[in-house]
Amino acid sequence: MLYILGGVSRSGKSLIAQRALKEQQIFVESIDLIKMGLSKGLTDLKIDPEKPSDEVANRIWPVVEAMMHTVLETKQSYLFEGDALMPTSVVNIRREWPNEVRVCFIGYSNVNVEQKFNDIKTNNTGPNNWTSEYTDDQIKSHIEVSVQFSRDIEQMCKKTGISYFDTSQDFQGGLDTAYKYLFAHS
């Protein structure tokens, strides 16, 4: 089974992935690792991880798609998670493999920027702690961009029939709902 979890940064994707690894005992593939590996290892591809997530997603999609097809063809169970995934790309894999793919996206379309900023500063731990390298103003700007990106993803999900879960008002509740949706048949 292939599980795909996309969404904006700091929306809780890694927390769901950690839970899936522990409770479902499935492999987790971070799109961030693929993105950074291609950026640093194959510099001719000119993948800039600092570019907007949708631009990076489109550049790395052929590699990610091939990896997903390999997982499906070899009947392995993997969760691919990251912000460089787009509903408009993954919808085709879901159509090709309707019984073997579960996909959803998460974001925060209606978050209060100050509250999200305080949440990030309070929970600024773990291996994916890139916000420690940013000023407060840079983090707030990132949140504003992420709110708009969440809205864009939410609209793409509606158009493609992919489930979208919002963590704006109830962060943990949104994560629990997305997790249950992904692993309801496990």
C-alpha positions in Angstrom: 0.0 0.0 0.0 1.2 3.5 -0.9 0.3 6.3 1.5 0.9 9.9 0.3 0.8 12.8 2.8 1.4 16.2 1.4 0.9 19.7 2.7 2.6 22.9 3.8 5.6 23.0 6.1 4.9 23.0 9.8 1.4 21.5 9.3 2.2 18.2 11.1 3.2 15.9 8.3 6.3 14.6 10.1 4.4 14.0 13.3 1.9 11.8 11.3 4.9 10.0 9.7 6.5 9.3 13.0 3.2 7.9 14.3 2.8 5.8 11.2 6.3 4.4 11.6 5.7 3.5 15.2 2.1 2.2 15.0 1.8 0.9 11.4 5.5 -0.2 11.1 5.7 1.0 7.5 8.6 2.7 5.8 8.6 6.4 5.6 10.1 8.4 2.7 10.6 12.1 3.3 10.3 14.2 0.1 12.7 16.6 1.9 15.4 14.0 1.7 14.8 13.4 -2.0 14.7 17.1 -2.6 18.0 17.7 -0.8 19.6 14.7 -2.3 18.8 15.8 -5.8 19.8 19.4 -5.0 23.2 18.5 -3.5 24.0 15.3 -5.4 22.8 16.2 -8.9 23.6 19.9 -9.1 23.0 19.8 -12.9 19.3 19.5 -12.2 19.4 22.9 -10.6 16.9 22.1 -7.9 16.8 25.0 -5.5 15.2 23.8 -2.2 14.5 27.5 -1.3 12.1 27.9 -4.2 8.4 27.7 -3.6 7.2 24.1 -2.8 5.0 23.9 -5.9 8.0 24.8 -8.2 10.2 22.2 -6.4 7.4 19.6 -6.6 7.1 20.0 -10.3 10.9 19.7 -10.8 11.3 16.5 -8.7 8.0 14.9 -9.6 9.5 12.5 -12.2 11.8 10.9 -9.6 9.2 10.8 -6.9 6.6 9.3 -9.3 9.1 6.6 -10.4 9.8 5.8 -6.7 6.1 5.5 -6.0 5.5 3.3 -9.0 8.3 1.0 -7.8 6.7 0.8 -4.3 3.4 -0.2 -5.9 4.8 -2.7 -8.4 6.8 -4.4 -5.7 3.8 -4.4 -3.3 5.6 -2.7 -0.4 4.1 -0.4 2.1 5.5 3.1 2.2 4.4 6.5 3.4 5.7 9.4 1.2 5.4 12.7 3.0 6.5 16.3 2.3 5.6 19.7 1.1 7.0 19.2 -2.4 4.0 17.2 -3.5 1.0 18.5 -5.4 -2.6 17.1 -5.5 -2.6 17.6 -9.3 0.4 15.3 -9.6 -0.5 12.5 -7.2 -4.1 12.2 -8.4 -3.0 10.2 -11.4 -1.2 7.6 -9.3 -4.4 7.3 -7.2 -6.4 6.8 -10.4 -4.0 4.2 -11.7 -3.9 2.3 -8.4 -7.3 3.1 -6.7 -7.1 0.2 -4.2 -3.4 0.5 -3.4 -3.1 4.3 -2.8 -4.4 6.4 0.1 -3.6 10.1 -0.2 -4.4 13.3 1.7 -3.0 16.8 2.3 -2.9 18.9 5.4 -2.5 22.6 5.9 -3.6 25.6 7.8 -5.8 27.8 5.6 -7.4 29.8 8.5 -4.7 30.1 11.1 -3.9 33.2 13.1 -0.4 34.1 12.1 0.6 35.2 15.7 -0.8 32.0 17.2 1.0 29.8 14.6 4.2 31.7 15.2 3.9 31.1 19.0 3.2 27.4 18.4 6.3 27.1 16.1 8.5 28.9 18.7 7.2 26.7 21.5 7.5 23.4 19.6 10.8 24.3 17.8 12.5 20.9 18.3 13.4 17.8 16.4 15.6 17.0 13.4 13.6 19.2 11.0 14.1 22.3 13.0 14.9 24.7 10.2 13.1 27.6 11.9 15.9 28.1 14.4 17.9 29.5 11.5 15.3 32.2 10.7 14.4 35.5 12.3 11.0 36.0 13.8 10.0 38.2 10.8 11.1 35.5 8.4 9.1 32.9 10.2 6.0 35.1 10.2 6.5 35.8 6.5 6.8 32.0 5.9 3.6 31.4 7.8 1.8 34.0 5.7 3.0 32.3 2.5 2.0 28.9 3.9 -1.5 30.1 4.7 -2.0 31.1 1.1 -0.3 27.9 -0.1 -2.7 25.9 2.2 -5.6 27.7 0.5 -4.2 26.8 -2.9 -3.7 23.1 -1.9 -7.2 23.0 -0.4 -8.7 24.2 -3.8 -6.6 21.7 -5.7 -7.8 19.0 -3.4 -11.4 19.9 -4.1 -10.8 19.9 -7.8 -9.1 16.5 -7.8 -11.3 14.8 -5.2 -8.4 14.4 -2.7 -9.0 14.8 1.0 -7.7 17.9 2.7 -7.5 18.3 6.5 -7.0 21.6 8.2 -4.9 22.1 11.4 -5.7 25.8 11.8 -8.0 25.6 14.9 -7.4 22.1 16.3 -3.8 21.1 15.4 -3.8 17.7 17.1 -7.4 16.9 16.1 -6.6 17.7 12.5 -3.6 15.4 12.6 -5.6 12.6 14.3 -8.3 12.9 11.6 -5.8 12.8 8.7 -4.0 9.8 10.3 -7.3 7.9 10.7 -8.2 8.7 7.1 -4.9 7.4 5.8 -4.8 4.2 7.9 -8.5 3.4 8.3 -8.0 0.1 6.3 -4.7 -1.0 7.8 
